[in-house]
Amino acid sequence: MTSPSLKKKFHFFNNTSKTAPAKDSTLQSVLASTQKKNSPSIRRRTIVHHTDCRRNTIWSDNVDEELVANLSSRELNRQEVLYEIIKTEHEYVRDLRLIEEHFINPIKQAEEKYRKHIVPENLNKVFNSISYFLFIHEVISNCLNERQEAQFPLVRSISDILLAYVWVFRAYAPYLIHYEDALRELDECIRKKDKLGRLVRKQQKLPYCRNMPLTTYLLKPFQRLLKYPLLITNLLKGTDKEGFDYENTVSLKTKLDEVLSDVEEQKHTHDNMERLRELETRIHGLGHFRLATGDRQLLRESPACQKSITLKKQPSLRKSLTVMSSPTTNPKRHSVRNLYTLECNDIVLLAERTGVTKEGQAKYKLVSRPPSPIDDEPILVHRPEDSGVYYE
């Protein structure tokens, strides 16, 4: 899908031939009367740009009571959802701007002052994502606000705007990938009270931050990403199948689900590779073989004989059972109770647990022979029976 230009102008729908569902024919006159009552200056004060976000939190608080009374329940719910989408998008941009102005920019200024980088790698990538989100969501929010003002008080459609920018959500993949590590880095900086930690603690005390830490604000994109599917689903439920915006809303939901599924898959793939790389560092005897390659997925690390019914009934039997590796060359016995299988989707390795890391993760020594390191050879499933390992 080709990304539309951020400077693209949207054509607003001002048609009056089609109207929202109404309880009776008086809606037309009520709507006309309401539009006359609300001048552009009044609209700007009553839509989403109010300073106190605790006021006017729902659409029906901002329009004539007679108009609300003459709407069908379905259209009333639809207008409330449309208002919530526009309002929360505005609030999201506000929070992103706060991060940019009160954290990212001061940190950049500090780096220029110290002439060195003080932001850890993952946190820096999250900051870059935040800056991009602010740029693009300001555009989206402005388009939504203009549409709301142009069609006030009954907004007929916004799905075409969101559909034009749904590709943006693919950019959330890097943010999700680095988010958890970024939080760990930030917590460590604050705990150590280094230059970055001291600066963040200072900025968090500003009145603009509303007594919330930076970690809370960094959670905002994740929360917003989770909320979009719910908002669009509710919008679709409130849109009449014969209505003007129904087809666009269906397309929006389909495309949004597709994009978010792709983002989730990217996150899953990254996490899987990280688990494989981390497991590699805990296995002695792999040689040139690398676990973290291609489409390999780590399924589990588990005791080799945990499923044996005999051993479950007689746990003490594990102490007397041993496995001998390489029986013809340098034979060595391994206690069954220390043997583990490291299972992937395309390979199973047998290893002996030899200890734990500082983080409490198991350390292993390979018992089965390492697979061939040649990339163009077919990968075989290596199990104890085909690796020179046998039970006594």
N, C-alpha and C positions, 0 to 999 in steps of 0.2 A: 504494500500500500504506500503510495507516494505521500510524503508528509506535506500538508498544505502550508503555504507561506504564512508566517506569523503576522504579516502585515495585510493579509487578505481581508477585504471588507465584506461583511455579511449583509445581505439584503433582508431587511426586516419585513415581516408580514403584517400589513395593516388592513387586510381585507375585512369587510364587515358582513359579507354575504353569508358566512358560516358562523354560527354562534355556539357557545358551550351549551350542554344540556340544561334545561331549566324545568322547574316544577310547573310553570304555566307561562302564558304569553306576556305577563307583566315584566318579565326579566329584561326585555328589550328597552322598555321605558325606564326601568330602574337603572340599567347600565348607562343609558344615555344621560340620565340625571346625575349619576355619580361622576361621570367623566367631566361634566360641566363644573361640578363642585370642586374638583381637584385640579388646581392649576399646576404647572410644572414645578413651581417652587415648593408647593405643598407636597407633591409626590416625592421629591428628593428628601424631604424630611421624614417621610413616613414609610419609605421602602426599606432599604437595608443599610443606609449610611448613618443611622443613629449612633450616638456616642455610647449610650448606656445599653449594652447588649441584653440586659435583663428585661428591657421594656420592648413591647411590640414583637414578641417572640413568635407569634403565629400570624398567618395571613389575615385571618378574619378580624384581628385587632386593628388592621390598617385601612379597612374599607368600610363603606356605608353598611349599617346593620340591615337595611332593607334589601340590599343586594345579596347579602349572606342568606337572608331568610328565603329568598326566591331561587336559590341554587339547589339543584339535586344533591343528595348526600354524596354521590360519587364525584360530581364535579367539585364540590366543596373540598373533599379529601384530596383531589388532584391539585387544586390550587394551593392547598396547604403544603403538599409535597414539593411543588414547584418553588414555593417561597422558601422552604427549608433548604433546598438545593442551592438556591441563589445566596441565601443568607449565610449558610455554613461555608460556602466557597469564599465569600468575603472574609469570614472569620479565619479561615485557613490561611488566606493570603496575609492577613494581619499578623498571625503567629509566625509565618515564614519571614515576614519583614522584620519582626522583632529579633529573630535569631540572627538575621543578616546584619542588622544595624547595631545590636547591643552585644553580640558575641563574635561573629565572624570578622566584621570590620575592625573592631578593637584588637582582635588577635593578629590580624594581618599587620596592623600598625605596630604592634609589639614586635613582630618578627622583623619588620624593617628597622626598628629601633635597635634590637639586639643583633641584627644582621645574621640571624640563624633561624632555622626552622624549629619551632617549639611544639608543633602539632604532630602527633603520631600518624602513621600511614593510613590506617583505617578510618580514623576520625577525620583526617583531611579529605578522604574520598567522600565521606558522608557530608561534610561541609560543602564540597563541590556540588553534590546532588541537591542540597538545600538551596543553593544559589540558583541552580537551574530550575528547580521547582517554582521558586519565587517568580522568576522571569516568565515562565510559561503560564502559570496559574493566574498571574495578574492579567494576562491577555484574556484568558477564559473568563475570569470574573468580570472584567470590563465588558465583554460581549454579553454576558448574562444580565448585567445591570442595565445596559443600553436596551436590550430586548424588553426587560421588565418595565422600564420607563416608557418605551414606545407603545406597549400594549396594555399599560395600566388601565383599569384594575384587574382585568381578566387576562392573564398571560396564556396565549394560545399554544405556544411551542418553544421549547429550548433544546429538544433532542437533536436537531440539526446542528446546533453549535457544539454540543458535546460529542456528537458523532464525528465531526470534523477534526476534533482534537483527541480522540480516544487513543490514537497511536502514542500519545505522550506517556501513557502509563507503562509502556515498555521500559522507559528510562528509570523506573522504580527498581528494576532488578539489581543494579549495582548498589543502590542504597540498602536494600534488604540483605544483600550478600555481606556487606561490611558493617551492618548496624550493630550486631552483638559484640563483635570485636572492638568496634569504636567505643561502645559503652564501657567495656572493660578497660580500655586505654584511658578514657576520661576519668573513670573512678580511681585508677592508679595514679594519675597526675594529681587529682585532688587529695588523695591520701598522702602522697609524697610531698605535697605543697611545693611543687616545682613552679617555674614561671607560668606555665599554662594553668596549673591548678589554682594558683593565687589569683590570677586574672579572672578566671571563671567564677571563683567564689566572690570576688569583688563585684562583678557584673550582676550576679544573681541577687544581690541585695538592693539593686536599683528598683525604684517604685514601678518602673515600666514592666518589670518582669512578674509583677503580681504575686510575689512570694513563691514562685515556682522555680525549681532548679532547671538547668540546661537539659538534663536527661529527660525531663518531662516534655520539653519542647521538641526534642529530637524524636520523640515518639509520635508527634503529630502526623507526619507523612504516613506512617504505618497505620494509624487509626483512620486517616482519611481514605486510604486505599481500601480498607476493609468496609468502610461505610458506603462507598459508591454503589456496589452491587445491590445493597439493601434499598437505597434511595431509588435506583432505577427500577427495581422490581416493584416497589410501591407505586411509582409513577405509571408503570405499565398496567397495574391493577386498576388504577383510577382513570385510565384512558379508554374511552369508548372505542370499540372495534370499527365503528363507522366514523370515528372522529378524524379530524384533520391530521393529528400528529401520531396516529397509531403506528403506521408503517415505520416511520423514523424511530419511534421508541422501541419497537421490536428489533430493528436493525442495531440500535445502540446497545441493547441488552446482549444480543448475540455477539457483537464485536467486542464488547467489554469483557464478557466471559472468556472469549478466546484469548484476548490479550493478557488478562490476569492469569489464565491457566499457563500461558507461555512464561510469564514472569515467575510463577511458582515452580515451573519445571527448571528454569535457569537456577533458581535458588537451590532446588533439590540436587541438581547436578554438581553445583559448586560444593555444597556441604558433603556430598558423597566423596568427591575427589579429596577434600580436606581430611576426611576420616581415613581414606586409604593412605594418604601421604603420612599422616600421623602414625598409622599402624606400621608403616615401613620402618620408621625410626625406632620401633620397639621390637623388631625382629632381627636377630643375629643369624647370619648365614644365607641371606638372600643373594649375595654376590651382585652381579649386574642386573638381576631381574628387578623390575619395577611393577608394583601393584597398581599405582595410580596412572592408568593409561586407558585410552579408548572409552568404551561404554561400560567398563567394568563397574559393578556395584557391590559394595560390601554388605553381606546379608547378616552375618552374626559371628561372634567369637564365643565358643561354648566348649565346656569339657567334653572330651572325645567320647567318654563312656557314660554320660549323664542319662542316656535313654535306655541303658541296659537294665532289663527287669531283674536279672540276677544280682547285679551290683546294687540296685536299689534295695533289694531285700537283705543283702549282706554287705553293708558299707565297708566293713573291715576287710573284705576280700580285695579291695583296691590296693591295700598296702602290700599284698603278696604278689599281685600281678605286675608283670613288667613287659616292656616292649623293647626288642633289640633292633637297632638300626644298622644298616650296612653290614650284614652278617659275614661277608667275605673279606671286608677290609675295615680295619679299626672298629671292630664291633663294640657297641656301647648299649647298656641297658637303661631304659627310662621307665620310671614309675608311672603306671597308668593314671594314677590320681593327679599327676602333673601334666598330662597330655591334653592339648586343646586342638580343636579344628577351627581354622580360620576360613570361613565359607564366603565365597563370592558367587556371582551368577554364572561364572564360567570356569572357576577353579576352586579346589579345596586343598588347603595346606595343613599338614600335621606338624604341630610344634609343641615343644616342652616349655612350660612356664618356669622361668628362672628367678623371678622377683617382681618388684613393682617400681614404677618411676616415682619422682617426687610428688607428682599429681595423683598417685594412687592407681595408675593404669598398669596393666600386666605387661611384663617384659618376656619375650620368647626367644627360644633357640630352635631353629628349623630342624625337624627330624626327617621329614620326607625330603627327597632331593629337590633343589630349586628348579623351576621350569627353564626351558631354553630361553636365552635372552634375545635370540634372533627374531626380529619383528615380523618377518614374512613367513615364519613357520606357523602352522595352525596351533592354536592353544588347546592343550588337552586338560582334562580334569584329572588332577593328580591326587590320588587317594592312597592310603597306606598300602593297599594290596599291589599297586603298580609302582612303588617307589623303593623296593628293597626293604620294606618293613614288615615284620611278621610278629604274631602273638605267640607267646609260649604258654 
